């Protein structure tokens, strides 16, 4: 395998992003990240993304959780910083804002995320929405999951619905639910509730 610095320089390529995830994530996080990448591929087809946008979405999916393995801090922000250092500013903004990270930063009394990473706009905003749907419809084992199942697991882990991660997910579901296009894509890739 090539040194990780080579993969960071090529992190905008799905294969290099995959290699980073494989090298840095523990097996459980890697399995979930693989599931997020599979959901991202489904979303790319459903949204009829062109090849370049599809590749960027897949790279973001493979990179979205690397912050948990890179050190302390809010994981999306940590991953965004690593991508910025590697010269991938556009991906850094998408990854740093994934999963409603700006709201989570506010809940945790951290500096406003927009100070460090301007919110994605245009095509980057669309990629962020697709990445958020992929994350929200993937369970901890990497299998497709409903947003309700993902939220239920978080509530159980946090010991109640008042925890910050549960509040972040509820706000994310509300934001996606207010967007008819995002809601339709979410419903298309999420498994049917039993």
N, C-alpha and C positions, 0 to 999 in steps of 0.2 A: 504494500500500500504506500502511496506517496505521502510525504510529510503533511501534517494538517495545515500548515501555512499555505500550501498549494491549494488545498480544498477551500480554505477561506477566500483566497483570491478568486476562485471560480465558484463561489457560493451561489451565484445567480444561475448556475446550471443545475438542473435537478439531480444529476448523478453525483456531483461534488457535494451538494447539500445532503443527499442521502448518506454519503460516506462520512460526513461530519456527524450526522445523527447516529449512525451506527457506531462510530468511534467514541462518542462522548456520552451517550445516554445509557443508563442501566437497562437491562433487558425489559423490564416492565414499561418504562417510559418509551423505549424504542418501539415496543409492540403498539402502544397507543399512538405514537407518532406515525407509524406505518399505516394504521387505520385512518388517521387524519389525512395522510397523503392519498389513500385510496378514495376517501370521500371527496377530496379536492379534485381528483381525476373525474369522478362522477359529475361533480358540479361544473367542471370545465366543459364536459360534453353537453350537459343540460343547458348551460348558458351560451353554448356555441362560441366559445372563446377562440380567437385565432391562435396560431401555434406559439407566438411569442408570449401572449398573455397566459396561455396554458402552462408554458414552461416557468414563468415567473410565479404563478400560483403554486405549482408543485414545489418549487424551491422554497417558497415561504412555508408551505406545509411541513416540509422536512426540517426547516430551521426554527419553527415557531416555539419549541419548548427547550431549546438549547440553553437558555438562560438559567434553568434549574441546575445544569451541570457546570456552569461557568463561574459560579461564585455567588456571594450574598447580594441581596437586593430583589426588587420586583422582577421576576424572571423575564417578562417580555422586554423590559427596559435593558436588562443585562444583555440579552440576545441582540437587541437593537444596537447597543454600543459596540458589540463585537463586529456586527455587520458594517457599521460605520467605519470602524478602524480598518476593515478589509476593503473599503472603497465602494460599498453597496448602499449608498444613502437611500435610494428609493425603496429597497427591500427593508432597510433599517426602520423606516417610518411605518411600514405596514406591520412588521413583526412587533415593534415596540407598542403599537396601539391595539394589538390583537386582544380579543376577549374582554373588551371594555376596560383596558388597562388604565385609562385616564381616570375613570370613576374609582377603580380600585386604589390608585395612588391617593386620591382625595380621601377615601375612607380610611386609609392607613396613615394619614397626615404626612404624606410625602410631598415634595415640591410638585407643582403642576407639570404634568407630562409634556404639555405643549411648549413649555420653556425650552426643553431639550430636543424634542422631536415634534416638529409641526405636524398637525393632523394630516393624514393623506387626503388628497383631492383627486377628482377626476378618475382616471383609470386605476390609480393606487387605491382610491376609496372603494371602487368596485372589487378589487382584489381583497381588500380587508373584509368586506362583507362576505365574500365567498369563503375566506379563511375562517371567519367567525362561525359560519354555518357548518363548515367541516369539523371544527373543534366541538361545537355544540351538539353534533350528531354522532360523536364517537365516544364509546365507553372506555373505561380504564384498561380493558383488555384489547382494545383496538377494534372491537366489533361495532357495527352500526348500532346506534342507540337513539331513543327519542330524547328531546330536550328535557322532558319530564323525568326520565330515568337518570339523566346526568345530574339534574338538580337534586333529585332525591338522594343520590349517593353523596353529593356535597353536603347536603343538610345533615345526613347521618354522620359524616366525618367531622363536621363542625359542631355537632351537638345541638343543632337548632337552625331555624331559618334566619336568625338575626346575625349570623356570622358574615364577615365581609365577602367571602367568596360566593356565598348563596345570594347575597344582595346584588353582587356584580352580575351573576348569571340571570337573575330575574330582570334586571335592567336591560341586559343584552337581548333576552327573549322579547321584552317589550319593544325595544328598538327595531329588531328584525320583524316583529309582528306588525309594526306600523308601516312597513314598506311592502306593498303588495307583491312586487317582484321577488324580494328576498324571501317573503313568506312562502310563495309558490315554489321556489327552489328548495327551501328547507323541507317542505312537505314532500317534495319529489325524492329527496335522498334519505330522509329519515325513515326508519322502518315503521310499519303500521303498529299502533299500540294494540296489545293483545286484549 
